[in-house]
């Protein structure tokens, strides 16, 4: 009986696969034989005292001792800066019918939202006021607003 065509195709595919594998191994060996690598010593790079990358090792006489405690890893802790609780500003916009407006701080020119419920006395546009700040749902809000 004759062999089926299926098994012949399988044999051909296996031969091609083995041939490719041998050719790949041969190319790899040729690359390794012709490479300029020279091993680990030629691949080493050093950083000199100025921060430049060189191929010569650093001079041990120029070595500096650094204590591990002086190295800061990550972001340094933020120093507490005391901010006055009471700020001064000018009313940029105030809608009396809707009961809200904006105050621009005099020092930083930052705008803060103000609602009529945070007022201690009535204000109008261009009034100079003193106020405190608290975090609201959508940002910083002015509270305890008084005319200055």
N, C-alpha and C positions, 0 to 999 in steps of 0.2 A: 503494500500500500504506500501511496505517496504521502509525504508530510503535508500538513495543511499550510496554507499560505500565511495564516496567522502566526504560527511559530517561526516561520522564516523571517517575517517582519520583526518579530521580537528579537531574534538573533542579530539582525542587521542593526537595530537600534542599540543593542547592548555593545556591539562592536564599535559603533560611532561614539558612544558614551565613553568607553575605555580609551579610544584614540584621542578624544578631546582632553581627557584627564591626563594622559601621558604628555600631550603637547603643552598643556598648562604647566605640568611639573618641569618640563624641559625649559620653558621660558623662565620660570622661577629660578632654576639653577643657573641659567645664563646671566640673569640680572644680578644674582648674588656673586657670581664670579667676576663680573665687570663693574661692580659697584665701587664707589670711592669712599664708602662708609668708614672703614678702618676701625670699627669697634666703638666701645663706649667712650674712650678718651677723646675721640674726634667729635662726639656728639655733645660733650659737656660744655656748658656756658656758665660764666660767672658774672656777678655784678660787682663792679668796683665801688670805691668809697663815694664816687660822684653819682652813682646810680646808672652808669652805662654798662651795657652787656659786653663782655670781653671773653676771649678764649684762654686767657692766662689766669691761674688761680690767684686769689688775693694774698697780699703780703701779711704774714702773721704778726709782724711788728706793728702794723697799723690797726690792729684789732682793738675795738672799744668794748668795754664791759657795760652792759645795760641791764638794769634791774627789771625783773618781770613786773613789779608793781607799777612802774612808770609807763607801761604800755597800755593804751586805752583801746579796748575792743568794742566796736559798735559806736553808737552815738553818745557823746558825753551828756551827762544829766543836765537838764535845763535849770539854770539858776533862777530862783524866785525873784522876780522884779516886782516891787511893791507899786501897785497902781492905786491912785486915789479912788476911793469908792464913789465920791461925788465928782462928776465931770461937768464941764461947762460947754454949752453949745448954743446954736441959733436954730430956731424953727424954720426949716426950709419950706415945708408945705404942711398945711393942716386943713382938713375938710371937716368943718363943724357939723354938717348935716349927716355925714357918715361916721364921724367920731374917730378918725385916725389921721396920722400924719407922719412926717419924718423930721428928725433932728440931726443936724450936722455938727459933730464935735469940733470945737475951735482949734484944738491942738493937732489932731490927726486928720481932720477933714473926713472922718468916717461917718456914714449915715446910719442912724438907728431908727427902727420903727417905733412909733408910740401910739398907744390906744387911749381913748378917753377914760377908760377905767384906771389907768396908771397916773392920771393927773391929780395933783393935790389942789391946784387952782387953775382957772381957765387960762388958756394961752391962745395966741394968734400968730400968724406968719410974721417972721422977722423979729420975734421976741427973743431976748437972750435968756436962757434958762439953765438951771442946774438939774442934774438927773443922775440916777444910778443905772447900771446895766445888769440884765439877767438873760440867760439863754432861754429862748422860746422855741416853739416847734420849728419855725423856719429861719432861725437866726437869732441875733442879739436884739433884745427889746429894751427900750428906755422905760424905767419905772420911777416912781416918786418925783415926778417932774414939777418944778416950781419956777416961777419967774425969778430972775437974778436981780 
